[in-house]
Amino acid sequence: MHLKSLSAAALSAALLASGAAYADQPGADWIPIEEAISTAKNAGYTQIHSIEADDQSWEGKGLKQDGKRYEFKIDGKTGQVTLDKED
């Protein structure tokens, strides 16, 4: 029985790992992540908690000067903020 549990755990780990290979990656023509972070800070973010490539945007979460959590999207190619809302 223990062997079946171990096999199931190994299979689950392998499936999760293979899913990570399909995660979005920034395109060659995208703005660098450092520029996206700078854009978010210029939009009022005092702390950036996360930022990652998703679809055609840099998506992230952080705190603004009012102390509330917000989420943002920055177009990967143009660097324009396309979403800025309270989380």
C-alpha positions as protocol buffer text, in pm:
chain_id: "A"
residue {
  index: 1
  type: MET
  ca { x: 0 y: 0 z: 0 }
}
residue {
  index: 2
  type: HIS
  ca { x: 283 y: 237 z: 83 }
}
residue {
  index: 3
  type: LEU
  ca { x: 432 y: 176 z: -263 }
}
residue {
  index: 4
  type: LYS
  ca { x: 106 y: 283 z: -432 }
}
residue {
  index: 5
  type: SER
  ca { x: 103 y: 608 z: -231 }
}
residue {
  index: 6
  type: LEU
  ca { x: 464 y: 674 z: -322 }
}
residue {
  index: 7
  type: SER
  ca { x: 395 y: 605 z: -691 }
}
residue {
  index: 8
  type: ALA
  ca { x: 93 y: 837 z: -688 }
}
residue {
  index: 9
  type: ALA
  ca { x: 300 y: 1111 z: -525 }
}
residue {
  index: 10
  type: ALA
  ca { x: 578 y: 1069 z: -782 }
}
residue {
  index: 11
  type: LEU
  ca { x: 326 y: 1083 z: -1068 }
}
residue {
  index: 12
  type: SER
  ca { x: 165 y: 1396 z: -924 }
}
residue {
  index: 13
  type: ALA
  ca { x: 502 y: 1564 z: -889 }
}
residue {
  index: 14
  type: ALA
  ca { x: 593 y: 1474 z: -1249 }
}
residue {
  index: 15
  type: LEU
  ca { x: 265 y: 1615 z: -1381 }
}
residue {
  index: 16
  type: LEU
  ca { x: 311 y: 1937 z: -1187 }
}
residue {
  index: 17
  type: ALA
  ca { x: 666 y: 1972 z: -1311 }
}
residue {
  index: 18
  type: SER
  ca { x: 562 y: 1919 z: -1672 }
}
residue {
  index: 19
  type: GLY
  ca { x: 294 y: 2187 z: -1631 }
}
residue {
  index: 20
  type: ALA
  ca { x: 560 y: 2435 z: -1527 }
}
residue {
  index: 21
  type: ALA
  ca { x: 729 y: 2387 z: -1863 }
}
residue {
  index: 22
  type: TYR
  ca { x: 419 y: 2534 z: -2029 }
}
residue {
  index: 23
  type: ALA
  ca { x: 419 y: 2851 z: -1818 }
}
residue {
  index: 24
  type: ASP
  ca { x: 420 y: 3176 z: -2012 }
}
residue {
  index: 25
  type: GLN
  ca { x: 756 y: 3328 z: -2092 }
}
residue {
  index: 26
  type: PRO
  ca { x: 824 y: 3689 z: -2189 }
}
residue {
  index: 27
  type: GLY
  ca { x: 866 y: 3738 z: -2563 }
}
residue {
  index: 28
  type: ALA
  ca { x: 1192 y: 3851 z: -2717 }
}
residue {
  index: 29
  type: ASP
  ca { x: 1028 y: 4183 z: -2806 }
}
residue {
  index: 30
  type: TRP
  ca { x: 896 y: 4250 z: -2454 }
}
residue {
  index: 31
  type: ILE
  ca { x: 1016 y: 4521 z: -2221 }
}
residue {
  index: 32
  type: PRO
  ca { x: 1252 y: 4384 z: -1955 }
}
residue {
  index: 33
  type: ILE
  ca { x: 1106 y: 4292 z: -1617 }
}
residue {
  index: 34
  type: GLU
  ca { x: 1307 y: 4576 z: -1458 }
}
residue {
  index: 35
  type: GLU
  ca { x: 1125 y: 4826 z: -1679 }
}
residue {
  index: 36
  type: ALA
  ca { x: 788 y: 4672 z: -1587 }
}
residue {
  index: 37
  type: ILE
  ca { x: 874 y: 4707 z: -1218 }
}
residue {
  index: 38
  type: SER
  ca { x: 978 y: 5069 z: -1272 }
}
residue {
  index: 39
  type: THR
  ca { x: 649 y: 5136 z: -1455 }
}
residue {
  index: 40
  type: ALA
  ca { x: 452 y: 4987 z: -1164 }
}
residue {
  index: 41
  type: LYS
  ca { x: 643 y: 5203 z: -916 }
}
residue {
  index: 42
  type: ASN
  ca { x: 572 y: 5511 z: -1129 }
}
residue {
  index: 43
  type: ALA
  ca { x: 203 y: 5412 z: -1111 }
}
residue {
  index: 44
  type: GLY
  ca { x: 216 y: 5442 z: -731 }
}
residue {
  index: 45
  type: TYR
  ca { x: 327 y: 5098 z: -613 }
}
residue {
  index: 46
  type: THR
  ca { x: 552 y: 5118 z: -310 }
}
residue {
  index: 47
  type: GLN
  ca { x: 606 y: 4741 z: -287 }
}
residue {
  index: 48
  type: ILE
  ca { x: 588 y: 4476 z: -558 }
}
residue {
  index: 49
  type: HIS
  ca { x: 499 y: 4134 z: -415 }
}
residue {
  index: 50
  type: SER
  ca { x: 493 y: 3937 z: -739 }
}
residue {
  index: 51
  type: ILE
  ca { x: 536 y: 3986 z: -1111 }
}
residue {
  index: 52
  type: GLU
  ca { x: 525 y: 3728 z: -1388 }
}
residue {
  index: 53
  type: ALA
  ca { x: 466 y: 3690 z: -1760 }
}
residue {
  index: 54
  type: ASP
  ca { x: 109 y: 3592 z: -1849 }
}
residue {
  index: 55
  type: ASP
  ca { x: -43 y: 3604 z: -2198 }
}
residue {
  index: 56
  type: GLN
  ca { x: 88 y: 3928 z: -2347 }
}
residue {
  index: 57
  type: SER
  ca { x: 144 y: 4112 z: -2018 }
}
residue {
  index: 58
  type: TRP
  ca { x: 353 y: 4142 z: -1709 }
}
residue {
  index: 59
  type: GLU
  ca { x: 107 y: 4073 z: -1425 }
}
residue {
  index: 60
  type: GLY
  ca { x: 177 y: 4155 z: -1067 }
}
residue {
  index: 61
  type: LYS
  ca { x: 53 y: 4241 z: -721 }
}
residue {
  index: 62
  type: GLY
  ca { x: 173 y: 4487 z: -465 }
}
residue {
  index: 63
  type: LEU
  ca { x: 97 y: 4766 z: -223 }
}
residue {
  index: 64
  type: LYS
  ca { x: 28 y: 5127 z: -308 }
}
residue {
  index: 65
  type: GLN
  ca { x: 84 y: 5435 z: -94 }
}
residue {
  index: 66
  type: ASP
  ca { x: -262 y: 5394 z: 64 }
}
residue {
  index: 67
  type: GLY
  ca { x: -146 y: 5061 z: 214 }
}
residue {
  index: 68
  type: LYS
  ca { x: -396 y: 4855 z: 13 }
}
residue {
  index: 69
  type: ARG
  ca { x: -316 y: 4557 z: -210 }
}
residue {
  index: 70
  type: TYR
  ca { x: -357 y: 4608 z: -583 }
}
residue {
  index: 71
  type: GLU
  ca { x: -301 y: 4405 z: -895 }
}
residue {
  index: 72
  type: PHE
  ca { x: -166 y: 4534 z: -1222 }
}
residue {
  index: 73
  type: LYS
  ca { x: -100 y: 4437 z: -1581 }
}
residue {
  index: 74
  type: ILE
  ca { x: 160 y: 4599 z: -1800 }
}
residue {
  index: 75
  type: ASP
  ca { x: 159 y: 4531 z: -2173 }
}
residue {
  index: 76
  type: GLY
  ca { x: 470 y: 4327 z: -2246 }
}
residue {
  index: 77
  type: LYS
  ca { x: 550 y: 4510 z: -2569 }
}
residue {
  index: 78
  type: THR
  ca { x: 440 y: 4869 z: -2512 }
}
residue {
  index: 79
  type: GLY
  ca { x: 502 y: 4897 z: -2138 }
}
residue {
  index: 80
  type: GLN
  ca { x: 161 y: 5061 z: -2087 }
}
residue {
  index: 81
  type: VAL
  ca { x: -40 y: 4987 z: -1771 }
}
residue {
  index: 82
  type: THR
  ca { x: -354 y: 4805 z: -1888 }
}
residue {
  index: 83
  type: LEU
  ca { x: -496 y: 4710 z: -1546 }
}
residue {
  index: 84
  type: ASP
  ca { x: -460 y: 4874 z: -1208 }
}
residue {
  index: 85
  type: LYS
  ca { x: -722 y: 4772 z: -954 }
}
residue {
  index: 86
  type: GLU
  ca { x: -761 y: 4694 z: -588 }
}
residue {
  index: 87
  type: ASP
  ca { x: -711 y: 4326 z: -514 }
}
